C-alpha cells in the first residue's frame, strides 16, 4: 500500500479510531519548545533507509526519496 493510500484511509477514519491507531503504533512522545521526539513500536528502520538509500538484492545501492 502506498503512503498516499494510507493517508486517504487515515483521513476517512473518525477521530476516536485515529487516536486508537496512533496509540497502537506510538510508544512514547516527547514534546519540547523546539523539538518533537517520537518512539514507535516495532523494529527500527534500516539506517540506510533513513539516509535515503536502499540496498538492492544484488548488492548495488541507489538513492531514493524518503516516503514519510
C-alpha positions in Angstrom: 0.0 0.0 0.0 1.4 3.4 -0.9 1.7 6.2 1.6 -1.0 8.3 -0.2 -3.4 5.4 0.1 -2.7 5.0 3.8 -3.2 8.8 4.3 -6.5 8.6 2.5 -7.7 5.8 4.7 -6.5 7.6 7.8 -8.2 10.8 6.8 -11.5 8.9 6.4 -11.4 7.5 10.0 -13.4 9.0 12.8 -11.4 10.8 15.4 -11.6 8.1 18.1 -10.3 5.5 15.5 -7.4 7.8 14.6 -6.5 8.1 18.3 -6.6 4.3 18.7 -4.4 3.8 15.7 -1.8 6.3 16.9 -1.8 4.8 20.4 -1.3 1.3 18.8 1.8 2.5 16.9 3.3 5.1 19.2 5.0 4.1 22.4 6.3 7.5 23.6 6.2 11.1 22.5 8.4 13.9 24.0 7.4 17.5 23.2 9.7 20.4 23.8 9.6 24.0 22.6 11.9 23.3 19.7 11.6 19.6 19.1 9.4 16.6 18.9 10.7 13.1 19.6 8.6 10.0 18.7 9.2 6.4 19.6 7.3 3.8 17.6 6.6 0.1 18.2 8.3 -2.5 16.1 11.7 -2.9 14.6 13.7 0.3 14.0 14.2 1.2 10.3 17.3 0.3 8.5 19.8 3.2 8.8 20.3 3.2 5.0 16.5 3.7 4.6 16.7 6.8 6.8 19.7 8.1 4.8 17.6 7.8 1.6 19.5 4.8 0.2 18.3 1.4 -0.5 20.5 -1.7 -0.9 19.2 -3.9 -3.8 19.3 -7.7 -3.5 22.2 -7.8 -6.0 24.3 -5.6 -3.6 24.0 -2.4 -5.6 22.6 0.7 -4.0 20.6 3.6 -5.3 19.2 6.8 -3.8 15.5 7.3 -3.5 13.2 9.9 -1.9 12.1 9.2 1.6 8.5 8.1 2.0 7.3 9.5 5.3 
